[in-house]
């Protein structure tokens, strides 16, 4: 019921957005001749392959190379979907227990190349598998294309890019919700099957930035799976229980997927990456918008793309999409709290080491903006129910994340910060009759004598981080003259909230992004068009 309802809401939203932006041209998806064809094994494209869909799920996708390796559905799990963006471009959507397989010859992580046009939904899974060698139904193999260390504050780097000590290219090699070209050259350069494990040879790239790192050591096998790790045997996901933490599944969109049966040379690999970047008009990343906090900014599992504000703000052709050169990463994980500082999950993600750190992965010379939403889980903790000053305690803990002279903090690492004012109070029984919520909001708004969000974080006039901190007063947002995220009664509106009265439904997340009748209070307003 939930999937159906949200899909209808999303479809209606996209229809309204498209009708309201009639000036948007519907582009023809590029169907370029690849500049390197030696070793080209298979190529699948949501716009040019023959795609068979039944009951909403994809059954088959033809191979554009003519080699005869179609992708097929093994009729297990929930299955991938075919989605269409507001600009008319189509994509394969993998979200929960969704995969396709092909009966290709033996491929392996030391003798192959995978290049894809993708959008990465979130950072929740560790080592998310996009393409793996082998098939669970026969013999599982190794990962051919994957994102690494995508939880607990680590950046979703392409392949093993997170292991590199490079400080110039590496920050560009994390994946986001926006459309991008991602590539993995696996194995010894140009020589199939001869690489030893852990020797330099894998080349990882996003758009036209690339670097070489150590190879991934894993088994080769015949066939491949897209959207799943073929080598694991964990239980399938369901609508109510999504298995993402161990990286079995990929949560993202794939517009085009290209597989070579050999490791391309550096120049060949870079040539294909450049050709696809230019054909799809995908620019290099010049800035990034990161989202952090609790599940209200990333939604509760199982998460649909329409419940992720990062996906709303990067939907190709949307009238409120961010510029194409902005990377959007949703680092938020459900249940995040600050009340247990200095050992809370938010502090833990902030203190991840530089090798895989997300919050130390800034775009050089670009705008690096972080939107932070936190408070609900703190204010509902049983440990603070009887604590009269819990709003002030939480406020101080949040400030220790924003600015801290003796530990990592967002401002000292180089981020610009937007703090989202606490959005509603549907759990008043936990927080001293509502005083926790109202007190916390007042502190965030600098409405309590003796406290000021800017000066308390060294970001006031004349201070070190002047202009680097502001709040976004989402509770002031209205639709049709009525508040949406301000009160307990607001959470009874099933158009905007899931049945838990806490997390936004698809339409609620769209309004959270756009601001409804008050765009100045929407998340999209903090980044100029």
C-alpha positions, 0 to 999 in steps of 0.5 A, a space after each residue: 500500500 505504501 509503495 503504491 501510494 507514494 508512487 502515485 504521489 510522486 507521479 502526480 508531483 512530477 506531472 505537476 512540475 513538468 506541466 508547470 515548466 512547459 519551457 523545459 525542452 525534453 532532450 534526446 538521450 545521447 546514444 554515442 558511438 563509444 571511442 573504445 570498442 576493443 573488449 566491449 562486452 555489453 552495453 545496456 541503456 534505459 533509453 535505447 535498449 529494448 526494455 520489457 516491463 511487467 507489473 511495474 518491474 523490469 523483465 529484460 533489457 537488450 544488449 546494444 552491442 549485438 553480442 547477445 547478453 541481455 539483462 534479465 529478471 530472475 523473478 525473485 525479490 522486489 525487482 528493479 523499476 523503469 523510471 522517467 525523469 521530468 526531462 524525459 530521460 529514463 533510468 533503471 531504478 534499483 531500490 531494495 532487493 532489486 537486481 538483474 542478471 546476464 549470462 556473460 563469459 567469466 569476468 573478474 575484478 582483475 580483468 574488466 572495466 565497468 562504466 556507468 551513468 548513475 545517480 546514487 541515492 544515499 550513503 546508508 550501505 557499506 560497500 554497495 555493490 553495483 555490478 558483481 561477477 557471477 550469479 547467486 543461482 550458480 557461482 557468486 564472484 567478486 565485485 566489479 563496480 561498487 561504492 565503498 565505506 558509505 556509512 557512519 560518515 564515510 564518503 561513498 567513494 568509487 571503488 577503492 578510491 578512499 584508500 588513496 592518499 591523493 588530496 587533489 583528485 580524491 575529493 571529486 571521487 565520491 558519488 552523489 544523488 546527481 547524475 554522474 559518470 562513474 568508472 572502474 578499471 579493474 586489474 593490470 593495465 591493458 593485460 587481461 587476467 595477469 594482475 596480482 591482488 593488491 597491486 596498483 592497477 584499478 582506476 577509479 573515476 567520476 566524470 573526468 577525474 580519475 586516479 589509480 589505486 590498489 586492485 580489489 582481490 575477489 573471485 572471477 565467475 561467469 555471468 554477472 548481476 547488476 544491483 546485487 552482490 552475487 557472492 553473499 547469501 543474506 535474506 531478501 529484502 521486503 517492503 518493511 525490512 530493507 537489507 542495506 547495511 552490508 552492501 548486498 544491494 545497490 540503491 540508485 539509478 542506472 541510466 547506462 551501463 557499459 562492461 568491457 572484458 578487459 582492463 582499459 589502458 589509462 588513456 582508453 579509460 579516460 577517453 570513454 569517461 570524457 566522451 560520456 561526460 560530454 555526451 550527457 552534458 555532465 560538468 565537473 563538480 564545483 561544489 557540494 550540498 551535504 545533508 546530515 542529521 536524523 531520519 527526517 532528512 533521509 527518511 526511515 527504511 525502507 526509503 524511497 527516492 521520493 523521500 530523500 531531499 537529495 533526490 528531489 533536488 537533483 531530479 534531471 529536468 526538475 524546475 527546482 533542481 540544483 545546478 548540474 555541477 553540485 554534488 548532493 550527498 545524504 549522510 544522514 542515518 536514522 536515530 542520530 543523536 547528540 545527547 550522548 556527546 561526545 560519543 554520539 553517532 553525529 560526533 562519530 561520523 564527524 570524527 571519521 579519519 581522513 582516509 574515508 571521511 565524508 566531512 573531510 571530503 571537500 571540493 577544493 575552491 568550491 562551495 561546501 554546504 551542510 544542512 543539519 537537522 537534529 533534535 527529535 531523537 534527543 528530545 525523546 530520549 528516556 534519559 532526559 525526560 526528567 531533565 528540566 534543561 534538556 533543550 539547552 543541553 541539546 543546543 550546546 551539543 549541537 553547537 559542539 558539532 558546528 564549532 569546536 576549538 578542540 575537536 573536529 567541527 563542521 565550521 573548522 573543517 571548512 563547511 558552511 552550515 545551515 541548521 534546520 529549526 526543529 520541525 514538529 512535536 508529535 511526541 510531547 509526552 516525552 519532553 516535559 509537556 512540550 517545553 523541550 521542543 519550544 525551548 530548543 526552537 527558541 534557542 535555535 532562533 536566538 530567542 532566549 536571552 543570553 544565547 545567540 546561534 551565531 555568536 555561540 558558534 564563533 560565526 557572528 559579526 566580526 568573528 572567524 566564521 562570519 557568514 558561514 552559519 544560518 538557520 532555516 526556519 522550516 516551521 514557518 513554511 505554509 501551504 494554502 496559508 496553513 503550517 506543514 511542519 510546525 505542530 503536532 496536529 500538522 503531523 496528522 496530514 497523511 498527504 505530508 506524513 507517513 503513518 508514524 506522524 514523524 517522517 515525511 511522505 513523498 509529497 511532504 519531502 517535496 514541500 520540505 524542499 520547495 517551501 510550498 507557498 513560502 520558498 524562502 523556508 524550503 531547503 532548496 532556497 539555501 543554494 542559489 540557482 
